[in-house]
Amino acid sequence: MSCPNRVLLISGKRKSGKDYIAEKLCTLLDGKCCILRISEPIKSYYATTHNLSLEALMSDGPLKEKYRKSMTEWSEEQRFKDPGCFCEAACTKAEAKELWIVSDVRRKTDMEWFKKTYGEKIRSVRIETDLETRKDRGWNFVEGIDDTIGECGLDDYDSWDLMINNNSDDTLKENLQSLVKLIAI
């Protein structure tokens, strides 16, 4: 496992724009970073064991939504045995870059694992997006998903290095500039 100079942990609700902002930041930093997804090892297992497309599970499409609850339940069983198992699996596959952007931090155990493993290299950001904007992006409340630790585990976390509002592209440039200052690589 390589060791980056900085690890940016991004958290936010479904349809808040976590992946969108991570990808825009990665493009802006042109080759200095890579995006890690804690969900990738989960979805990889599901794709293999259910003969599904990993690409489709990693996308924002309907296949992911069809299997979301089942994937979440399986992953919780694994986390009960080892809370950092998916964080470690995602990092094991990471490219050797100056910055790792982890675009889907959802639990306090994720935060704890990264802080324990990478210490002072960690920076964290919470992306806030209002309910109407999330709905406009296709979000609908799903019982058993949106009211679980996988969506609410960091709602009361208050040690973010930065909080940004992502209700529109009008603030994108300002948000990216704030993130660049935060990571200082």
N, C-alpha and C positions, 0 to 999 in steps of 0.2 A: 504494500500500500504506500503510495507516494504521500508526501506531506506538503500541503500548500502553504503559502505565506498568510493567507486569510481564508476564513470560511464564513460565508454569509448565509444565515438561516432566515428563510422567508416563511411567514405564517399568515394565514387568513382563511376566511370561510370559502366554501365552494362558490365559484364564479366571482371571486373577488379580483381575479387577474394575477394570481401568483405566477403562473407559468408565463403569461404575457410579459410581465415586467422582468422576470428572470431572462427571458429570451431577448428582450430589447436591451437590457444591460449587457448581456453577453455579446451581442452584436456591437454595441458601443465600445466595448473593451477589446474587440478584435483580436482574438487568439490568446488572450491572457487568462481566460477562464473556461470552465465547463460547468454544465448543469447536472446535478445529481438529484435523483428522485427516490425518496425512501420507499415509495410505492412500487418502483420498478421490480425489485425482487419478489414482491407479492404477486404482481401481475405476470411476471415471468413464470412463476410456479403455476399460476392458474392457466395460463396459455398452454403450458406443456401438459398439465394433467387433464385438461378439458378439451384438448385439441382445438384451441382458439388462436386467433391472430394476436400476438403481443402488440403489434403496432395499433390494432384496433382498441385493445384494452388501455393502451397508453394515451389514446386520443380522447377527445371530449365527446365521442360518439355514443350511440345507443347501446353498443355491446358492453361498454364499461358500466353503464347504468344498470343493465340487466344483471350483471354479476357483482355489483358493488356490495350489496349486503352479505352475500356469501363470502366474498373476498375479505370483507371487514371482519366477519366472525372468525374465519380461519386465522387471519393475522393476529387477532386478539389472543387466540389460544397460544400462538407462537410467542407473542410478547409476554404472556404470563410466565412462560418458561425462561425467557431471556429478553428483558425490555429493550435492549439495544441491538437485537439481532438484525433488524432491517436497516438500521443506520450503518452498522458495520458492513453489511453486505453491499450497500450502495457505495460506501467509501472504497471498498476493496476493488471495485470496477472503475473507479474514477481515473481520469487522465492526469498526468503530471502537469499541472497548471499552477500559476501564481494564486489564482482564486477559484475556490469551489463555491458554487451557488446551490444551496439545497432548497429547492423550490416548494417543498411540501411538509414542513415541520408542523406537527399537529398535536403533540402530547408533551407534557412536562418531562416524561422519561426521555423523549427525543432531545430536548434541550439539555437535560442532565448528561446524557451520553456524550453529546458533542462538546459540552463544556469540560467534562472530565477528560475526554480524549484530546481536544485541541486547545483548551485553556484560553489564553489571551488572544489567540488567533480568531476567536469567534466574534462576530457582529450579528445582531439580530434585528429584524424588521417585521413589523406587523402591518399588513395591508388591510385597511378598512374600506368597505364599500357599502353604501346604503342598500337597503332591501329592494327598493324599486330598480336600481341599477342592476343588481344581481338577477332579479326577475327578468329584466330586459335582455340579459345575457343568457337566459334559458333556465335559470334556477327555479325549482319548485321544491317546497319542503317535502321531505320524505321521512316519515316516522321510522325510527330504527336506524336512521343514517344521520340526519341533521340534528338529532337530539342525543347523540352518543359522544363518548370521549374522542372519537376520531374527528369530530367537527367542533366540539366544545371544550376540548382538553386544555386549551390555552386562553379561553375567554377571560379568565381572571388573572392571568399572568401579567405582571406589571413592571417587568424589568427589561423592556424593549430598549434597544439603543436608538431606534427610530420608529416612528409611526407615520405612515403616509396614507393619504386619501386617494383612492383610485376610482372615482365616480365618472371620470371622463378623460379623454385624451388631451384635454386642455391643460391638465397638470402633469402630463407625462414627462416633458422636458425637465421641469422643476424637480419631479420625483427622482428621475435618473441622476440629476446633478447632486441631489441630496445623498443618494446611494453611493455615488462615486466618492464624495467627501467622506462618507462613513467608512468605506472599505480601505481607502488610502493605500493602494498598492503601487 
